[in-house]
Amino acid sequence: MAEKKMRFLHWKNLDHFLITIVYILAVCGLVCIYSATRTSDSGTRQMIVQSAALVLGTVMMLLISRIDYDIYPAFVKLIYAASVAILAFVLVFGQGKEETGANSWISLGAISIQPSEFVKITFAITFSVHLDSVKGNINRFSVLIKLFLHFAVIAGLVLLQNDTGTTLVFAFMFFVMLFIGGLSFKYIIAAFAGAAVLVPVAWFGLMQPYQKERILVFLNPERDASGYGYQVSQSKIAIGSGEFAGRGYLLGPQNQLGLLPERDTDFIFGALGEEFGFLGAMLIVILLTLLIIRCFHASVKAKDDRGRFLCGGIAAMFMFHVIENIFMCIGLLPVTGIPLPFLSYGGSSLVANFIAIGLVLGVWSRRRIVKFEVTY
């Protein structure tokens, strides 16, 4: 009886508004994925995978939300070591797409898993604990070096997989969490100055040819309209043809005829814009914005700094995904292969997103500190 009461109280304390947003987005994702894949040979399998990921993600979200995040410091070294180990394993044995050269997947028979999606979550956990342990001295140079190394090992392993988009996600989470922790503006200015200096070094010494070409095509779409610029061109055509109210569900020619590449994953926003128009696209943008705001709201309302850092890192992760994906679909940012949270096809991404929401719900449900007043 007591256990049932505890479960009820836990459910009552969860952020039901956030949960509602998540499931609206996830259902919209299933609707769009069906439209994008129904004419392909693997369409049925993709719907089964996405639906199974939705169920598994729900279970994981609820389980994670019940865990008191005060226990994370006891396991932070183990979590970080496991994250580094799995990324190193992927670097050696991973598989990827020939067109991008990224080796970020592990194949387990008929199932493929992208570990970096889950490492984003473990990074938010471990870095929030690290930040909390040094929060009073965050602007000491020696402390910042250790924090940077915490980030650099993870980000470096992902970058070595040629997964630039995910590396940028980690970088954005890193800076946002530092900012929440009280990083001095002098370091922020120095970081931007350092990045400006490193741009030529990265261009001539680090970037792969396909990465350079994506940037050049972004700056000049007509440079390779039938090659690297084809995806963005078709996405812009699809979104533009949707006009105000859309072509209608299952009636978008760019989507249904397969003219829009990666229409179930990276460019699902283009398919959505074509069939549901400006109204549908704006609804999704509003829902995703509310999702991010709600995660930041949980950060503000957290009972302690560790919870504040954790929710802020998760919010930053979602923010980067949303901005990068939507902006690349409309040609305002270079293509990086970043999925749209809860909408793009991908079991690893969907489950990881649900786990992230579970962490936010766990912080939110424990936001109230019970105070006892002793009277005599």
C-alpha positions in Angstrom: 0.0 0.0 0.0 2.8 2.4 0.9 4.6 1.5 -2.3 1.6 2.4 -4.4 1.2 5.7 -2.5 4.9 6.5 -3.2 4.5 5.7 -6.9 1.4 7.9 -7.0 3.2 10.8 -5.3 6.1 10.5 -7.7 3.8 10.5 -10.7 2.0 13.5 -9.3 5.2 15.5 -8.9 6.4 14.9 -12.5 6.2 17.7 -15.1 3.1 16.6 -17.0 3.2 19.6 -19.3 6.7 18.5 -20.4 5.6 14.9 -20.8 2.6 16.0 -22.9 4.9 18.0 -25.3 7.2 15.0 -25.6 4.5 12.6 -26.6 2.9 15.0 -29.1 6.3 15.3 -30.8 6.9 11.6 -30.7 3.5 10.8 -32.3 4.1 13.5 -34.9 7.4 11.9 -35.6 5.7 8.5 -36.2 3.2 10.2 -38.5 6.0 11.9 -40.5 8.2 8.8 -40.6 5.3 6.7 -42.0 4.8 9.2 -44.7 8.5 9.3 -45.6 9.0 5.6 -45.6 5.8 4.0 -46.7 7.0 3.6 -50.3 10.4 2.1 -49.4 11.2 -1.5 -48.9 12.3 -0.9 -45.3 9.4 1.3 -44.3 7.6 -1.3 -42.2 10.8 -2.3 -40.4 11.5 1.4 -39.7 8.0 2.0 -38.2 8.5 -1.1 -36.0 11.9 0.1 -34.8 10.6 3.6 -34.1 7.6 2.3 -32.3 9.7 -0.2 -30.2 12.1 2.7 -29.4 9.1 4.8 -28.2 8.0 2.0 -25.9 11.5 1.3 -24.6 12.1 5.0 -24.2 8.9 5.5 -22.2 10.0 2.7 -19.8 13.5 4.2 -19.5 12.1 7.7 -18.9 9.9 6.6 -16.1 12.6 4.4 -14.5 15.3 7.2 -14.7 12.8 9.8 -13.3 12.5 7.7 -10.1 16.3 7.7 -9.5 17.4 10.3 -7.0 20.2 12.2 -8.8 22.0 12.6 -5.5 23.5 9.1 -6.1 25.2 10.1 -9.3 28.4 11.4 -7.7 29.1 7.9 -6.3 29.1 6.4 -9.8 30.5 9.4 -11.8 34.0 7.9 -12.4 32.5 4.6 -13.5 30.1 6.3 -15.9 32.8 8.5 -17.4 35.2 5.6 -17.8 32.4 3.5 -19.5 31.7 6.4 -21.8 35.3 6.8 -22.9 35.6 3.0 -23.3 32.5 2.7 -25.6 33.6 5.6 -27.7 37.1 4.1 -28.1 35.5 0.8 -29.0 33.4 2.5 -31.7 36.4 4.3 -33.0 38.1 1.0 -33.7 35.2 -1.3 -34.6 32.5 1.2 -35.6 30.6 1.4 -38.9 29.3 4.4 -40.7 28.1 6.0 -43.9 30.4 6.0 -46.9 29.3 9.4 -48.0 30.3 11.1 -44.7 33.1 8.8 -43.5 31.7 8.9 -40.0 32.2 5.6 -38.0 29.8 6.1 -35.2 27.6 3.0 -35.2 27.9 -0.5 -33.7 26.1 -3.2 -35.5 24.4 -5.9 -33.4 23.0 -8.2 -36.0 19.8 -6.5 -37.4 20.1 -3.7 -34.8 22.5 -0.7 -35.1 23.3 1.5 -32.1 24.9 4.9 -32.1 26.6 5.1 -28.7 27.4 8.8 -28.9 23.7 9.5 -28.6 23.8 8.0 -25.1 27.2 9.5 -24.2 25.6 12.9 -24.5 23.4 11.9 -21.6 26.3 10.5 -19.5 28.3 13.6 -20.3 25.5 15.8 -18.9 25.6 13.7 -15.7 29.3 13.5 -15.2 30.0 17.1 -16.1 27.2 18.4 -13.8 28.8 16.5 -10.9 32.2 17.8 -11.8 30.9 21.4 -12.1 29.1 21.0 -8.7 32.3 19.9 -7.0 34.3 23.0 -8.2 31.5 25.6 -8.5 33.1 28.0 -6.1 36.4 28.0 -8.0 35.1 27.7 -11.6 37.1 30.7 -12.8 40.4 29.5 -11.5 42.6 28.6 -14.5 43.7 25.2 -13.1 40.0 24.2 -12.5 39.0 25.3 -16.0 41.8 23.1 -17.5 40.5 20.1 -15.7 36.9 20.9 -16.8 38.1 21.3 -20.4 39.9 17.9 -20.3 36.7 16.3 -19.0 35.0 17.6 -22.2 38.0 17.2 -24.6 38.5 13.5 -24.1 34.8 12.8 -24.9 34.6 15.3 -27.8 37.9 14.3 -29.2 36.9 10.6 -29.5 33.7 11.6 -31.2 35.6 14.0 -33.6 38.0 11.1 -34.5 34.9 9.2 -35.7 34.4 12.1 -38.2 31.1 13.0 -36.5 31.5 16.7 -36.5 27.8 17.4 -35.8 27.8 15.4 -32.5 31.1 17.0 -31.5 29.5 20.4 -31.8 26.6 19.2 -29.6 29.1 18.4 -26.9 30.9 21.7 -27.3 27.6 23.6 -27.0 26.6 21.6 -23.9 30.0 22.3 -22.4 29.9 26.1 -22.8 26.2 26.4 -21.7 26.9 24.4 -18.5 30.0 26.5 -17.8 27.9 29.6 -18.3 25.2 28.4 -15.9 28.0 27.6 -13.5 29.2 31.2 -13.5 32.0 31.3 -16.1 33.6 34.7 -16.3 33.0 36.7 -19.5 36.8 37.1 -20.0 37.1 33.4 -20.6 34.1 33.5 -23.0 35.7 36.3 -25.0 39.0 34.4 -25.0 37.3 31.3 -26.2 35.7 33.1 -29.1 39.1 34.7 -30.0 40.8 31.4 -29.8 38.2 29.8 -32.0 38.7 32.6 -34.6 42.4 31.9 -34.6 41.9 28.2 -35.0 39.5 28.4 -37.9 42.3 28.6 -40.5 44.1 25.7 -38.8 41.0 23.6 -38.8 40.3 24.4 -42.5 43.7 23.5 -43.8 44.7 20.8 -41.4 41.8 19.1 -39.7 38.6 19.2 -41.9 37.8 16.5 -44.3 37.1 17.4 -48.0 33.3 16.6 -47.6 33.2 19.0 -44.6 34.8 21.8 -46.5 32.5 21.2 -49.4 29.4 21.5 -47.2 30.6 24.8 -45.9 31.4 26.1 -49.4 28.0 25.0 -50.7 26.3 26.6 -47.8 28.0 29.9 -48.7 27.3 29.4 -52.4 24.3 27.0 -53.0 24.9 27.0 -56.8 28.4 25.7 -56.4 27.2 22.1 -56.4 23.4 22.0 -56.7 23.3 18.4 -57.9 25.9 17.2 -55.4 26.5 18.4 -51.9 23.9 21.1 -52.3 21.2 18.8 -53.5 19.8 17.9 -50.1 19.4 21.5 -49.0 18.0 22.6 -52.4 15.4 19.8 -52.3 14.5 20.6 -48.7 14.0 24.3 -49.5 11.8 23.3 -52.5 9.8 21.0 -50.3 9.2 23.5 -47.6 8.5 26.3 -50.0 6.0 24.2 -52.0 4.1 23.5 -48.8 3.1 27.2 -48.6 0.7 28.1 -45.8 -1.4 24.9 -45.2 0.7 22.2 -46.9 0.2 19.8 -49.8 -1.7 17.4 -47.6 -0.6 14.3 -45.7 0.9 11.7 -48.0 0.6 14.1 -50.9 3.9 15.9 -51.0 5.7 15.1 -54.3 9.2 15.7 -53.0 8.6 13.4 -50.1 6.5 10.7 -51.8 8.7 10.5 -55.0 11.9 10.3 -53.0 13.3 13.5 -54.4 14.1 14.7 -50.9 17.1 12.7 -49.5 17.2 11.6 -45.9 13.6 12.6 -45.6 13.0 10.3 -42.6 16.0 11.4 -40.6 18.1 14.6 -41.1 15.6 16.3 -43.4 12.3 15.2 -41.9 11.5 18.9 -41.2 11.5 19.4 -45.0 9.0 16.6 -45.5 6.9 17.9 -42.7 6.9 21.4 -44.1 5.9 20.1 -47.6 2.9 18.1 -46.4 1.7 20.3 -43.5 2.9 23.7 -44.6 3.8 26.8 -42.6 1.1 26.0 -40.0 2.4 22.5 -39.3 6.1 23.5 -39.3 5.4 26.4 -36.9 3.5 24.1 -34.6 6.5 21.8 -34.4 8.8 24.8 -33.8 6.6 26.0 -31.0 6.5 22.5 -29.4 10.2 22.1 -29.6 10.8 25.6 -28.2 8.4 24.8 -25.3 10.4 21.6 -24.7 13.7 23.5 -24.4 12.1 26.3 -22.2 10.6 23.6 -19.9 14.0 22.0 -19.5 15.6 25.3 -18.6 12.7 26.0 -16.3 13.5 22.7 -14.5 17.1 24.0 -14.2 16.0 27.2 -12.6 13.6 25.4 -10.2 16.2 22.7 -9.2 16.8 22.3 -5.5 20.5 22.4 -5.9 23.3 23.4 -8.3 23.9 19.8 -9.5 20.3 19.6 -10.7 20.6 23.0 -12.2 23.7 22.0 -14.2 22.2 18.7 -15.3 18.9 20.2 -16.6 20.8 23.0 -18.3 23.0 20.6 -20.1 20.0 18.6 -21.3 18.3 21.8 -22.5 21.5 22.8 -24.3 21.6 19.5 -26.1 18.0 19.8 -27.3 18.6 23.5 -28.3 21.6 22.7 -30.5 19.8 19.8 -32.2 16.7 21.9 -32.9 18.5 25.0 -34.2 21.0 23.1 -36.3 18.5 20.7 -37.9 15.8 23.3 -38.7 18.3 25.9 -39.9 20.2 23.4 -42.2 16.8 22.3 -43.7 16.1 25.9 -44.7 19.7 26.6 -45.8 20.7 28.9 -42.9 23.4 26.5 -41.5 25.7 23.9 -43.1 24.5 20.3 -43.2 25.9 18.3 -40.2 23.6 15.3 -40.0 21.9 16.2 -36.7 18.5 14.6 -36.1 15.5 16.5 -35.0 14.6 15.4 -31.4 11.6 13.0 -31.1 10.8 13.4 -34.8 13.7 12.0 -36.9 13.9 8.3 -37.4 16.5 6.6 -35.2 16.0 4.2 -32.3 19.2 5.3 -30.5 18.3 9.0 -30.8 14.7 8.5 -29.6 15.6 6.3 -26.6 18.4 8.7 -25.6 16.0 11.7 -25.8 13.5 9.9 -23.5 16.3 9.1 -21.1 17.3 12.8 -21.1 13.7 13.8 -20.3 13.7 11.2 -17.5 16.7 13.0 -16.0 14.9 16.4 -16.2 11.8 14.8 -14.7 13.8 13.4 -11.8 15.2 16.8 -11.0 11.8 18.4 -11.3 10.1 15.9 -9.1 12.6 16.6 -6.3 12.6 20.4 -6.6 10.7 21.0 -3.4 12.8 20.8 -0.2 10.6 19.7 2.7 11.2 21.8 5.8 10.1 20.8 9.3 9.2 23.4 11.9 9.8 22.3 15.4 7.4 23.9 18.0 7.6 23.6 21.7 
